[in-house]
Amino acid sequence: MSKQIGIIGAGVSGLLACKYVKAKGFHPIVFEAKNGFGGIWSRTLKSTKLQTPRYYYQFSDFPWPDSVAETFPDHDQVMDYLQSYVLHFNVLPHIKFNSKVVCIGYAIPSDDELDSWSLWGDSGEAFSSHGSWSVTVENNQGPSPKIEIYQVDFVILCLGNYSDLPYIPEFPVGKGPEVFGGKVIHSMDYAAMENDQAAEFISGKRVTVVGFQKSAIDTAVEVSAKNGVGYPCTILFRRAHWVVPEFLLLLVFSKLNRFSELMVHKPHEGLFTWLVAALLSPLLWISGKIIENYLKLMYPLHKYNTVPDQNFLKQVSSCKLMAMPADFYDRSKEGSLIFRKSGSFCFCGNGLMLDNEKQVLETDIVIFATGYRSVDKLINIFKSAYFQKQISESSAPLYRECIHPRIPQLAVLGYSESPANLYATEMKARWLSHFLAGKFKLPAIEEMEDDMMAWKGSACRSAKEGYKRTCITSLLQIHSNDQLCKDMGVNPRRKKWFLPELFTPYISSDYADI
């Protein structure tokens, strides 16, 4: 009987996990809390477009249809593409919709036994005779919820970073949303509304969007387009970030090649590699400064107080590269979008009190586009306090960005970030399927932990205070893929000759025959 693989989440990472483990002869069961697949793409603004060029957001063995010519496809085109992928690889029969995983528990005698292992799962292999996972599921398919428990041999968590547990800042008592006479929601809730419902919700209302990440920008632009200059939308932020036009984003992606990675210090690098990076890294810094100066020259950043205080390269290293909506600053020029920068703020009855300002920012609706508590979501899925502690007490990344050395028979996909998430996640799904099939073993736990710390050190060197455990390969995606290829026993050099190998970007199709 084939091993059962429990996959939690039917977003892009869950679909990839299902396809790849099924191809290796395993029996995947995908638990999806909602009534559809696609993850964040099934619950996002209709105006949202890809942040990466189409050829980077493409399955290695399933190209985009010829009908999609746009470099940055929109929401509907992405969902159609995902639907075609699901049908083509017969993933749909393996998904249990409206099945929310409450928790997962590992059957093992004691935490002391886990601590005594020098190898992952006591063997370094995917499956162990020591225990299995129980998956507790709330089935909402019928008229009333019912609890079901599944036993699986391996769990793949595909929870994503941008859903379910929104982050909303805390406020002192008497200065939070409870004293506000209007409505307060998270951008997640606004994105989940149907178009007509969203339009009615904001119609004739003064809306303030809090934040300056991609969701904040997209939400603010959409609200300003619907309400116009009669009820301008305010985007309230503490710190601005670099937002680049699509053509410049395309240029950045075209330079993500082996030559550009020679300019970045790598984990475990030898003296020669270190010297090459030290000599070439000024080129990377100069490129970043050219982009910064171009953006300052071409867009009214100073006028609207949106000049970032961090350099462009550091923002890329922190996985915060953002595409600029086509009419972003045009909305400000016409008066339908207002920029307000403030170090802090609090609520009052009719709006917001901004730091060092006496006048109230009058508003009817506040939309927090302030991110998600992705780490809490990962912690909360575990029944065991021991496993929760393993996640919460370390800021190190996962081994190969998907394995925790102290949590056996479990992997995480889609938790790590990259400039091209689908491309990076598919490589890890392919690596994981090889591991499940017994093509290689994991090294000793201590060796894995040393490797994780080396990657953390490399990421901290590039991102500085912007370091995130989920973003360690932003500037080293090819180098990361090389390690995965070596683990799988395949040649990491995927181009046919030297110059393309060095100067052309790697995309998913380069790894299609692995």
Salt bridges, closest charged atoms under 4 A:
ASP61 OD2 - LYS19 NZ 2.54
ASP76 OD1 - HIS75 ND1 3.08
GLU113 OE2 - HIS130 ND1 3.18
ASP122 OD2 - HIS130 NE2 2.95
GLU125 OE2 - LYS441 NZ 3.46
GLU148 OE2 - LYS146 NZ 3.89
ASP164 OD1 - LYS34 NZ 3.31
ASP164 OD2 - LYS377 NZ 3.91
ASP218 OD1 - LYS214 NZ 3.03
GLU222 OE2 - LYS226 NZ 3.26
GLU246 OE2 - LYS49 NZ 2.85
GLU269 OE2 - HIS265 ND1 2.81
GLU292 OE1 - LYS289 NZ 3.22
ASP309 OD1 - ARG239 NE 2.65
ASP327 OD2 - ARG331 NH2 2.95
GLU334 OE2 - ARG331 NH1 3.13
GLU357 OE1 - ARG340 NH2 2.58
GLU362 OE1 - ARG206 NH1 2.98
ASP364 OD1 - ARG206 NH2 3.02
ASP376 OD2 - ARG373 NE 2.98
GLU401 OE1 - LYS428 NZ 3.11
GLU417 OE2 - LYS468 NZ 3.06
GLU426 OE2 - ARG430 NH2 3.90
GLU449 OE2 - ARG406 NE 3.10
ASP451 OD1 - HIS268 NE2 2.99
ASP451 OD2 - ARG400 NH1 3.42
GLU465 OE2 - ARG239 NH2 3.96
GLU465 OE2 - LYS314 NZ 3.42
ASP482 OD2 - ARG258 NH1 2.75
ASP482 OD2 - ARG493 NH1 3.58
ASP487 OD2 - ARG400 NE 2.76
GLU501 OE2 - ARG258 NE 2.41
ASP510 OD2 - LYS495 NZ 3.02
ASP513 OD1 - ARG494 NH2 2.44
